[in-house]
């Protein structure tokens, strides 16, 4: 019999494939699961390969790149037919990956140790092809190159934008970064500088270290998300599928090569070690994450609570908080001393807040209010600033409240906890809500911000039903946003037409998945007959 202490519910009887399920009291063998999931894995592989092919025409290239002058790139990027064909391949590939992610859970049937090798195989087969694509849906990788060149030339990225470089426009960064100082930590600056050094400033070669860093982050997540989930009584295999194989994660971490991948992988690893009573190692890893992107400073007070333990009084908590802060700031001060930039990243933390996006509630409210006030001759810009500042202040207060309130009270939790595992779960759940407050109350919500929240909530348990359906809807939404946002198209090709094609394909395919696909539509609607799959422990 299959050994497992987890009992999982599935959304609707169609979530379990008949071959994999069989008798709910019978063991689910790995060979049966592998055969059942093969179609979904191959479908995802095809989707990933289509995305790579599509990146030839609409992926991001630096204007100085020699690839632009090669025949295949000329055909794919300089004619409307080639660009639209690549857009179609890109969209269909990402949407097939979305469907494959939904279907692999249905094909596997139950979550038990036999499913883990299948999920890992799917992860590799879906992620590895994306390592060879041009950067998709974001030009941040080219901003990394520019910041690395600033470091190499002895300029301070915390006070200089990429425009301080001669011919900076040939590097391919977004205009947002031409004047803006970098919001990244010292460890990422060293990675950027190293990438520029080993590549001799050749953009295509400089991308490779960023891809490897992104892959390292995904590997860390694949290792520590299941382990951290298991500590909390959450099925690790379900957590691996839900949090790591998610297409929004793969698209934004691997295809886009965002440094959020390494940042998130390090903080999750650090939280795991803090949870298993190795607090110093945990804080070192969390500090390394902060040195990638300082947003994970939010995790420090919660790591201090994990260090203090379930039975700690206020005295011990204060000591552990102070030790956590002291150790982390000491390490960051040491790195600042070595690179000569100190804590310059503190002044650049507001750089991403200089923009807003329509689906961010605070950003929409602030700019709508500012626009309306401006129409009547009032001070529109100050109104916008006040609302956005208020959102930031509320999120900061939420972090403090969640960190200092007695774990086990509020947020739907039971009274104070003595059990260590339940205490740790509650602490990390509160941390997840703290990150959620920062994301939801920010003027801009990027698709990869959703991945942060997905991972943090996954390791503490996302229930079937409404919670799981919310993940499905958000995954579909942010996949659509990625496909219709940043596409690299030459100025003589009408971007409106290309984006219209992307929107039409993405909206139609997602509508098909939600309403018409016989296999997947049941995942997006409430089901009354919940099927329980019981995995009996070995007698």
C-alpha positions as CSV (number, residue, x, y, z in Angstrom):
1,X,0.0,0.0,0.0
2,X,1.1,3.6,-0.5
3,X,2.4,5.2,2.6
4,X,1.0,8.7,3.1
5,X,-0.3,10.8,6.0
6,X,-2.1,13.2,3.6
7,X,-5.7,13.0,2.6
8,X,-6.5,15.2,-0.4
9,X,-9.8,16.3,-1.9
10,X,-10.2,16.8,-5.6
11,X,-12.4,19.3,-7.3
12,X,-15.1,17.2,-8.9
13,X,-15.0,13.6,-9.9
14,X,-13.4,14.5,-13.2
15,X,-10.2,15.6,-11.5
16,X,-9.2,12.0,-11.1
17,X,-8.4,10.1,-14.2
18,X,-10.1,6.7,-14.2
19,X,-7.0,4.7,-15.0
20,X,-5.0,6.4,-12.2
21,X,-7.8,6.3,-9.7
22,X,-9.2,2.9,-10.0
23,X,-10.3,1.7,-6.6
24,X,-9.9,4.6,-4.2
25,X,-8.6,2.1,-1.6
26,X,-6.0,0.5,-4.0
27,X,-2.4,1.7,-4.4
28,X,-1.8,4.1,-7.2
29,X,1.4,2.8,-8.9
30,X,4.0,5.1,-10.5
31,X,3.9,3.4,-13.9
32,X,0.1,3.9,-14.1
33,X,0.5,7.6,-13.1
34,X,3.3,8.1,-15.6
35,X,1.2,6.7,-18.5
36,X,-1.8,8.6,-17.5
37,X,0.1,11.9,-17.3
38,X,2.2,11.4,-20.5
39,X,-0.3,13.2,-22.8
40,X,-0.4,16.3,-20.5
41,X,3.4,16.3,-20.2
42,X,3.9,16.1,-24.0
43,X,1.3,18.8,-24.6
44,X,3.2,21.1,-22.2
45,X,6.5,20.3,-24.0
46,X,4.9,21.2,-27.3
47,X,3.7,24.4,-25.8
48,X,7.1,25.3,-24.4
49,X,8.7,24.6,-27.8
50,X,6.1,26.8,-29.6
51,X,7.0,29.6,-27.2
52,X,10.7,29.2,-28.1
53,X,9.8,29.4,-31.8
54,X,7.5,32.4,-31.3
55,X,10.3,34.2,-29.4
56,X,12.3,34.4,-32.6
57,X,9.8,36.9,-34.0
58,X,8.5,38.8,-30.9
59,X,11.0,38.0,-28.2
60,X,13.3,40.9,-27.0
61,X,16.6,41.5,-28.7
62,X,19.1,44.3,-28.1
63,X,19.3,46.6,-31.2
64,X,23.1,45.9,-31.2
65,X,22.5,42.1,-31.5
66,X,24.0,40.4,-34.5
67,X,21.1,38.0,-34.5
68,X,18.9,40.6,-36.1
69,X,20.9,40.4,-39.3
70,X,20.6,36.6,-39.7
71,X,18.1,35.3,-42.3
72,X,15.7,33.5,-39.9
73,X,15.4,36.5,-37.6
74,X,15.0,38.8,-40.6
75,X,12.1,36.7,-41.9
76,X,10.5,36.4,-38.5
77,X,10.8,40.0,-37.4
78,X,10.7,42.3,-40.4
79,X,7.5,41.2,-42.2
80,X,3.9,41.4,-40.8
81,X,3.3,37.8,-41.8
82,X,6.4,36.5,-39.9
83,X,5.6,38.6,-36.8
84,X,1.9,37.5,-36.7
85,X,2.9,33.8,-37.2
86,X,5.4,34.0,-34.3
87,X,2.7,35.7,-32.2
88,X,0.3,32.9,-32.9
89,X,2.9,30.3,-32.0
90,X,3.8,32.1,-28.8
91,X,0.2,32.4,-27.7
92,X,-0.8,28.9,-28.5
93,X,2.3,27.6,-26.8
94,X,1.7,29.5,-23.5
95,X,-2.0,28.5,-23.6
96,X,-1.2,24.8,-24.2
97,X,1.1,25.0,-21.2
98,X,-1.8,26.4,-19.2
99,X,-4.0,23.5,-20.2
100,X,-1.3,21.0,-19.6
101,X,-0.9,22.2,-16.1
102,X,-4.6,21.8,-15.4
103,X,-4.8,18.4,-17.1
104,X,-1.7,16.9,-15.4
105,X,-3.5,17.1,-12.0
106,X,-6.5,15.4,-13.5
107,X,-4.5,12.7,-15.2
108,X,-2.4,11.9,-12.1
109,X,-5.6,11.5,-10.0
110,X,-4.2,11.3,-6.5
111,X,-1.4,13.1,-4.7
112,X,1.1,10.5,-3.3
113,X,4.8,9.9,-3.6
114,X,4.4,8.0,-6.9
115,X,3.3,11.3,-8.5
116,X,6.4,13.2,-7.6
117,X,8.8,11.8,-10.3
118,X,6.1,12.5,-12.9
119,X,5.7,16.1,-11.7
120,X,9.5,16.6,-11.7
121,X,9.7,15.2,-15.3
122,X,7.0,17.6,-16.4
123,X,8.9,20.5,-14.8
124,X,12.1,19.7,-16.6
125,X,10.4,19.1,-20.0
126,X,8.4,22.3,-19.7
127,X,11.2,24.6,-18.3
128,X,14.3,23.5,-20.2
129,X,13.1,24.6,-23.7
130,X,12.3,28.0,-22.4
131,X,16.0,28.4,-21.4
132,X,16.7,28.8,-25.1
133,X,14.1,31.4,-26.0
134,X,14.7,35.1,-26.4
135,X,13.5,37.0,-23.3
136,X,9.7,37.1,-23.5
137,X,7.1,39.5,-22.0
138,X,9.8,41.6,-20.3
139,X,13.0,43.5,-21.1
140,X,14.3,43.4,-17.6
141,X,17.2,41.1,-18.6
142,X,18.6,43.9,-20.8
143,X,18.2,46.3,-17.8
144,X,20.3,43.8,-15.9
145,X,23.0,44.0,-18.6
146,X,23.0,47.8,-18.4
147,X,23.3,47.8,-14.6
148,X,26.2,45.3,-14.9
149,X,27.9,47.7,-17.3
150,X,27.4,50.5,-14.8
151,X,29.1,48.4,-12.1
152,X,32.0,47.4,-14.5
153,X,32.6,51.0,-15.3
154,X,32.7,52.0,-11.6
155,X,29.4,53.9,-11.7
156,X,26.9,53.7,-8.9
157,X,23.6,51.9,-10.1
158,X,21.8,53.4,-7.0
159,X,22.3,56.9,-8.2
160,X,22.7,56.5,-12.0
161,X,20.3,55.1,-14.5
162,X,21.4,53.2,-17.6
163,X,21.4,56.5,-19.6
164,X,24.7,57.2,-17.9
165,X,26.2,54.7,-20.3
166,X,27.2,55.7,-23.8
167,X,24.9,54.2,-26.5
168,X,22.7,52.8,-23.7
169,X,19.8,52.5,-26.1
170,X,21.6,49.7,-28.0
171,X,21.4,47.5,-24.9
172,X,17.6,47.0,-25.3
173,X,16.3,48.0,-21.9
174,X,12.8,49.4,-21.2
175,X,12.7,53.2,-21.1
176,X,11.6,52.9,-17.4
177,X,15.2,52.0,-16.6
178,X,17.0,54.6,-18.7
179,X,16.9,57.2,-15.8
180,X,15.7,55.1,-12.8
181,X,18.3,53.8,-10.3
182,X,18.3,50.1,-9.7
183,X,16.1,48.7,-6.9
184,X,18.2,45.5,-6.6
185,X,20.4,44.4,-3.8
186,X,24.2,44.0,-3.8
187,X,24.3,40.2,-4.6
188,X,22.3,40.8,-7.8
189,X,24.6,43.6,-8.8
190,X,27.5,41.3,-8.5
191,X,25.7,38.7,-10.7
192,X,25.0,41.4,-13.2
193,X,28.6,42.6,-13.2
194,X,29.8,39.0,-13.6
195,X,27.4,38.4,-16.5
196,X,28.8,41.4,-18.3
197,X,32.4,40.4,-17.6
198,X,32.2,36.8,-18.7
199,X,30.2,37.8,-21.9
200,X,32.5,40.6,-22.9
201,X,29.3,42.7,-23.1
202,X,27.8,40.6,-25.9
203,X,24.1,40.8,-25.0
204,X,23.2,37.2,-26.1
205,X,26.0,35.7,-24.0
206,X,25.2,38.0,-21.0
207,X,21.7,36.6,-20.9
208,X,23.0,33.1,-20.1
209,X,24.0,33.8,-16.5
210,X,20.6,35.4,-15.9
211,X,18.9,32.3,-17.3
212,X,21.0,30.1,-15.0
213,X,20.2,32.2,-12.0
214,X,16.4,31.9,-12.9
215,X,16.8,28.1,-13.3
216,X,18.6,27.9,-9.9
217,X,15.6,29.7,-8.3
218,X,13.1,27.3,-9.8
219,X,15.3,24.3,-8.6
220,X,15.3,25.7,-5.1
221,X,11.5,26.1,-5.2
222,X,11.1,22.5,-6.6
223,X,13.2,21.3,-3.6
224,X,11.9,23.4,-0.7
225,X,8.3,24.1,-1.6
226,X,7.3,20.4,-1.1
227,X,9.5,20.2,2.1
228,X,8.0,23.3,3.6
229,X,4.5,22.2,2.7
230,X,5.1,18.7,4.3
231,X,6.2,20.4,7.6
232,X,2.7,22.0,7.7
233,X,0.7,18.8,6.9
234,X,0.1,20.0,3.4
235,X,0.5,17.4,0.6
236,X,4.0,18.1,-0.9
237,X,3.2,16.7,-4.3
238,X,0.1,18.8,-4.6
239,X,2.2,21.8,-3.5
240,X,4.8,21.1,-6.2
241,X,2.2,21.0,-8.9
242,X,0.3,24.1,-7.6
243,X,3.2,26.3,-6.7
244,X,6.1,25.4,-9.0
245,X,4.7,23.9,-12.2
246,X,2.3,26.8,-12.5
247,X,2.6,28.3,-16.0
248,X,2.7,31.9,-14.7
249,X,5.8,31.0,-12.7
250,X,7.5,29.2,-15.6
251,X,6.7,32.0,-18.0
252,X,7.9,34.8,-15.8
253,X,10.8,33.1,-14.2
254,X,12.3,31.1,-17.0
255,X,11.0,32.7,-20.3
256,X,11.3,36.2,-18.9
257,X,14.5,35.5,-16.9
258,X,13.4,37.6,-13.9
259,X,15.6,37.8,-10.8
260,X,12.5,37.2,-8.7
261,X,13.1,33.5,-9.4
262,X,16.3,33.4,-7.4
263,X,14.9,35.8,-4.8
264,X,11.9,33.6,-4.2
265,X,13.9,30.3,-4.2
266,X,16.3,31.7,-1.6
267,X,13.6,33.0,0.8
268,X,11.6,29.8,0.6
269,X,14.8,27.8,1.4
270,X,15.6,30.1,4.2
271,X,12.1,29.8,5.7
272,X,12.4,26.0,5.5
273,X,15.6,26.0,7.5
274,X,14.2,28.5,10.0
275,X,11.2,26.2,10.5
276,X,13.4,23.1,11.2
277,X,15.3,24.9,14.0
278,X,18.3,26.0,11.9
279,X,17.6,29.7,12.2
280,X,21.1,31.1,11.4
281,X,21.3,29.3,8.1
282,X,17.7,30.3,7.4
283,X,18.4,34.0,8.1
284,X,21.6,33.8,5.9
285,X,19.5,32.5,3.0
286,X,16.8,35.1,3.5
287,X,19.4,37.8,3.6
288,X,20.8,36.5,0.3
289,X,17.3,36.8,-1.0
290,X,17.1,40.4,0.2
291,X,20.4,41.0,-1.5
292,X,18.7,40.0,-4.7
293,X,15.5,42.1,-4.3
294,X,14.9,43.9,-0.9
295,X,11.2,43.2,-0.9
296,X,11.9,40.0,1.1
297,X,12.8,42.2,4.1
298,X,9.2,41.4,4.9
299,X,10.2,37.8,5.8
300,X,12.6,38.8,8.5
301,X,10.2,39.4,11.4
302,X,8.4,36.2,10.7
303,X,11.8,34.3,10.6
304,X,12.4,35.8,14.0
305,X,9.1,34.3,15.2
306,X,10.1,30.9,13.9
307,X,13.4,31.2,15.7
308,X,11.6,32.1,19.0
309,X,9.3,29.1,18.8
310,X,5.7,28.4,19.8
311,X,6.1,28.8,23.5
312,X,8.2,32.0,23.5
313,X,7.1,34.9,25.6
314,X,7.6,38.5,24.5
315,X,11.1,38.7,26.0
316,X,12.4,35.8,23.9
317,X,10.6,37.1,20.8
318,X,12.2,40.5,21.2
319,X,15.6,38.9,21.5
320,X,15.1,36.7,18.4
321,X,13.8,39.7,16.4
322,X,16.8,41.7,17.4
323,X,19.2,38.8,16.6
324,X,17.5,38.2,13.3
325,X,17.7,41.9,12.3
326,X,21.3,42.2,13.6
327,X,22.5,39.2,11.7
328,X,20.8,40.2,8.4
329,X,21.9,43.9,8.6
330,X,25.4,42.8,9.5
331,X,25.7,40.6,6.4
332,X,24.2,43.4,4.2
333,X,26.5,45.9,5.7
334,X,29.5,43.7,4.9
335,X,28.4,43.3,1.3
336,X,27.9,47.1,1.1
337,X,31.4,47.6,2.5
338,X,32.9,45.2,-0.1
339,X,31.3,46.8,-3.1
340,X,31.6,50.3,-1.8
341,X,27.9,51.1,-2.3
342,X,26.7,50.7,1.3
343,X,22.9,50.7,1.8
344,X,22.3,52.6,-1.4
345,X,19.5,50.2,-2.4
346,X,17.3,51.7,0.4
347,X,17.0,55.0,-1.5
348,X,16.0,53.1,-4.7
349,X,13.2,51.0,-3.2
350,X,10.5,53.2,-4.7
351,X,11.7,52.9,-8.3
352,X,9.1,50.3,-9.3
353,X,6.4,52.5,-7.7
354,X,7.0,55.2,-10.3
355,X,4.4,53.4,-12.6
356,X,0.9,52.1,-12.2
357,X,-1.2,49.5,-14.0
358,X,-5.0,49.4,-14.6
359,X,-5.7,46.2,-12.7
360,X,-4.0,47.3,-9.5
361,X,-6.8,48.6,-7.3
362,X,-4.7,51.4,-5.6
363,X,-3.1,52.5,-8.9
364,X,-6.4,52.6,-10.6
365,X,-8.1,54.5,-7.8
366,X,-5.2,57.0,-7.4
367,X,-4.9,57.9,-11.0
368,X,-8.6,58.0,-11.7
369,X,-9.1,60.3,-8.7
370,X,-6.1,62.4,-9.8
371,X,-7.5,62.6,-13.4
372,X,-11.0,63.6,-12.2
373,X,-9.6,66.3,-9.8
374,X,-7.4,67.6,-12.6
375,X,-10.4,67.9,-15.0
376,X,-12.0,70.4,-12.5
377,X,-8.8,72.4,-12.3
378,X,-7.6,70.8,-9.0
379,X,-4.2,69.4,-8.0
380,X,-4.5,66.0,-9.7
381,X,-0.9,64.8,-9.2
382,X,-0.8,65.5,-5.4
383,X,-4.1,63.6,-5.0
384,X,-2.6,60.6,-6.9
385,X,0.5,60.7,-4.7
386,X,-1.5,60.9,-1.5
387,X,-3.7,57.9,-2.4
388,X,-0.6,55.8,-3.4
389,X,1.2,56.9,-0.2
390,X,-1.8,55.9,1.8
391,X,-1.8,52.5,0.2
392,X,1.9,52.0,1.1
393,X,1.3,53.2,4.7
394,X,-1.6,50.8,5.2
395,X,0.5,47.9,3.8
396,X,3.4,48.8,6.2
397,X,0.9,48.8,9.2
398,X,-0.5,45.5,8.1
399,X,3.0,44.0,8.1
400,X,3.7,45.2,11.6
401,X,0.3,44.1,12.9
402,X,0.7,40.6,11.4
403,X,4.2,40.2,12.8
404,X,3.6,41.3,16.4
405,X,0.0,40.0,17.0
406,X,0.0,36.7,18.9
407,X,0.3,33.9,16.4
408,X,-2.8,31.8,16.4
409,X,-5.2,34.7,16.8
410,X,-7.1,36.5,14.1
411,X,-7.1,35.8,10.3
412,X,-9.5,32.9,11.0
413,X,-6.9,31.1,13.1
414,X,-7.7,29.2,16.4
415,X,-6.5,30.3,19.8
416,X,-2.8,30.4,20.7
417,X,-0.9,27.4,19.5
418,X,1.5,25.1,21.4
419,X,2.1,22.6,18.6
420,X,5.3,23.6,16.8
421,X,4.1,22.6,13.3
422,X,0.8,24.5,13.7
423,X,2.7,27.5,15.1
424,X,5.1,27.6,12.1
425,X,2.2,27.2,9.7
426,X,0.4,30.1,11.3
427,X,3.5,32.3,11.2
428,X,4.1,31.7,7.5
429,X,0.4,32.1,6.8
430,X,0.7,35.6,8.4
431,X,3.8,36.3,6.3
432,X,1.8,35.3,3.2
433,X,-0.9,37.9,4.1
434,X,1.8,40.5,4.8
435,X,3.2,40.0,1.2
436,X,-0.4,40.1,-0.1
437,X,-1.0,43.4,1.6
438,X,2.1,44.9,-0.1
439,X,1.1,43.5,-3.5
440,X,-2.6,44.4,-3.4
441,X,-2.0,47.9,-2.1
442,X,0.8,48.7,-4.6
443,X,0.1,51.0,-7.6
444,X,1.4,48.3,-9.9
445,X,0.9,44.5,-9.7
446,X,3.2,42.6,-12.1
447,X,2.3,39.0,-13.1
448,X,5.3,37.6,-11.2
449,X,4.0,39.2,-8.0
450,X,1.2,36.7,-8.2
451,X,3.8,34.0,-8.1
452,X,5.2,35.2,-4.8
453,X,1.8,35.0,-3.2
454,X,1.0,31.7,-4.8
455,X,4.1,30.0,-3.4
456,X,3.7,31.5,0.1
457,X,0.0,30.4,0.3
458,X,0.7,27.0,-1.3
459,X,3.2,26.0,1.4
460,X,0.6,26.7,4.1
461,X,-2.3,25.2,2.3
462,X,-4.7,26.2,-0.5
463,X,-8.0,24.4,0.0
464,X,-10.0,22.9,-2.8
465,X,-13.1,24.7,-3.8
466,X,-13.2,28.5,-3.9
467,X,-9.5,28.9,-3.0
468,X,-8.3,26.6,-5.7
469,X,-10.6,28.0,-8.3
470,X,-9.3,31.5,-7.5
471,X,-5.8,30.2,-8.3
472,X,-7.1,28.8,-11.6
473,X,-8.7,32.1,-12.6
474,X,-5.7,34.2,-11.5
475,X,-3.4,31.9,-13.5
476,X,-5.5,32.3,-16.6
477,X,-5.7,36.1,-16.1
478,X,-2.0,36.6,-15.7
479,X,-1.2,34.3,-18.6
480,X,-3.5,36.5,-20.7
481,X,-1.8,39.6,-19.4
482,X,1.7,38.3,-20.2
483,X,0.6,37.4,-23.8
484,X,-0.9,40.7,-24.6
485,X,1.5,43.1,-22.8
486,X,5.1,43.3,-24.0
487,X,5.8,42.0,-27.5
488,X,8.9,43.2,-29.4
489,X,7.7,44.5,-32.7
490,X,9.5,46.8,-35.1
491,X,7.9,50.3,-35.5
492,X,6.8,49.8,-39.1
493,X,4.7,46.8,-38.2
494,X,1.4,47.9,-36.6
495,X,1.6,46.8,-32.9
496,X,-2.2,47.3,-32.6
497,X,-2.8,44.5,-35.1
498,X,-0.2,42.2,-33.5
499,X,-1.6,42.8,-30.0
500,X,-5.1,42.3,-31.3
501,X,-4.2,38.9,-32.7
502,X,-2.7,38.0,-29.3
503,X,-5.7,39.2,-27.4
504,X,-8.1,37.3,-29.7
505,X,-6.2,34.0,-29.4
506,X,-5.7,34.3,-25.6
507,X,-9.3,35.3,-24.8
508,X,-10.8,32.7,-27.1
509,X,-8.6,29.9,-25.7
510,X,-9.1,30.8,-22.1
511,X,-12.9,31.1,-22.7
512,X,-12.7,27.6,-24.3
513,X,-10.9,26.2,-21.2
514,X,-13.4,27.8,-18.8
515,X,-16.7,27.1,-20.6
516,X,-16.4,24.5,-23.3
517,X,-13.4,22.2,-22.8
518,X,-15.0,18.9,-21.5
519,X,-12.0,18.1,-19.4
520,X,-11.1,21.5,-17.9
521,X,-14.4,23.5,-17.6
522,X,-15.3,21.6,-14.4
523,X,-12.3,23.1,-12.6
524,X,-13.6,26.6,-13.0
525,X,-17.0,26.1,-11.5
526,X,-18.3,24.9,-8.1
527,X,-19.0,21.2,-7.9
528,X,-21.4,19.6,-5.4
529,X,-20.1,16.0,-5.5
530,X,-16.7,16.3,-4.1
531,X,-14.7,13.1,-4.5
532,X,-12.4,12.1,-1.6
533,X,-9.4,10.1,-2.5
534,X,-8.2,8.3,0.6
535,X,-4.6,7.0,0.6
536,X,-4.4,4.3,3.3
537,X,-1.1,4.0,5.2
538,X,0.8,0.8,5.0
539,X,-0.4,-1.7,7.6
